[in-house]
């Protein structure tokens, strides 16, 4: 993100989604290999043959292979993709923008200039309230609000957004979908034209808050 900052722009906070989505994959990562190891040991000791005499020791290598295949399918098809999806989502708040990025191999993102945000709302389920996470919706005055889902410490993140909006220089304003500033040509991709004396968050330059 630092390489993509514009002149006068500073990172306030970077965070990821609340990691509750990893509970299932983590449990599978721990329990499935453990269960498979127990099953392999049981097979090698002749357990299947005791249950079904028709199963001889010649079957052992195939049964062990099935156990290992199940482990590979669960880890590579469930746990690892879930971790990659979680790892690939980042929410970045700078002194001029809110950026949501998705994906590690196939990347996508959307950005909202703080000058365009009219309101910041929070929605929480019961579980999200317990975990102190929630969904933040950004009202930009256009159909379909931008939503940051499962933001950890959602109240703190919203306060950061509101503080950054309050500290936008008066010379930065938004008109008809275009942000302008001192010397700006009207195209907004960040807080261009930010006067150096008006930079907020000078104590948080490059700050990170990854969860």
Order of alpha helices (4+ residues) and beta strands (2+ residues): beta-alpha-alpha-alpha-alpha-beta-beta-beta-beta-alpha-beta-beta-alpha-beta-beta
